Amino acid sequence: MSDNNPFGGSFGSNGGQYATTVQYGGTEPARAKVAPGDAPAGAPAGGDVIKDTTTAAFAADVIQESRRQPVLVDFWAPWCGPCKQLTPQLEKAVKAAGGKVKLVKMNIDDHPSIAGQLGIQSIPAVIAFKDGQPVDGFMGAVPESQIAEFITKVGGKGNGAPPVAEALAAAAEARDAGDMQAAADIYDAVLAQAPETVEAIAGLGELLFEAGDTQGAEALLATAPEAKKDAPALGALRAKMALAAQAAALGNPAEFERRLAENPGDHQARFDLAMIQNARGERMAAADNLLAIVKADRGWNEDGAKTQLLQFFEAWGMTDEATLAARRKLSSLLFS
């Protein structure tokens, strides 16, 4: 995916809190450059696998916790440029590790004593703890591949990953909450581990398309395995993109509204207005205009209004509220 990925910004205000079961395994480079948003100070990010600590809490957060599983400590400071580069990559790698390790971040400006005791001379510095003792570490902003290797070395190769279905459900939860970056991160992690998951391809592709990256969405769709290219989730995204392209070519909706005000029987104007309304997210208005054509003249344009309405249903999804409501109205018209 291109470096112009619109999800490279600061979405994800919930810090990846959606269902801690979504730390989906895999250390392959992610397809989309999706960076999680900053979590509030002192609050866990990425479920309970990432948190900030203090001098007073260090013994519990690191020493005691490392007796249960490896803990990475990221020593950083607000003025440190390389820290700003390393920390997001480190957080992403820890989330993708599926619970093999935890990450604890310590601001050495506020809490300098621990770093001093460990003899840390420069930052960023990452120290791994096991069984209450420091066992390994590195300094500087290293590449993502090296971070992944370090986590595998410290945490082992067991994947610890939850089922894909759970990850997809968590992505849907994030989308419903309006946290598109968290959803993108989850889809991205799924695809790093299971690249043929069409639901993740469609989900991430739709997020890219809605953010204005049509090229990125098309490129992602092209990665779908040949045997699954006709999957309903992918078909729905293709239909949505095609409808948007059609609507973009129609022009100003005010012109069609003017024509309808002058002549309510101008079915072409009503049809074109419905296309634009759909592209603007006004689903029920679009459906009602097409239903009005069906009611007035079922055979207009070779049943074009009903055909277009069915395409809307495909693009919206069979369980969408607008689909369900419009389908009931269509059935009433056709079978009354």
Secondary structure, DSSP 8 states (H G I E B T S, - for coil): --TT-GGGSS--TTTT-S-GGG-----S--SS--------TTS-BTTTTEEE--TTTHIIIIIIGGGTS-EEEEEE-TT-HHHHHHHHHHHHHHHHTTTS-EEEEEETTT--HHHHHTT--SSSEEEEEETTEEEEEEES---HHHHHHHHHHHH-S------HHHHHHHHHHHHHTT-HHHHHHHHHHHHHH-TT-HHHHHHHHHHHHHTT-HHHHHHHHTTS-GGGTT-HHHHHHHHHHHHHHHHHTT--HHHHHHHHHH-TT-HHHHHHHHHHHHHTT-HHHHHHHHHHHHHH-TTTTTTHHHHHHHHHHHHH-TT-HHHHHHHHHHHHHHH-
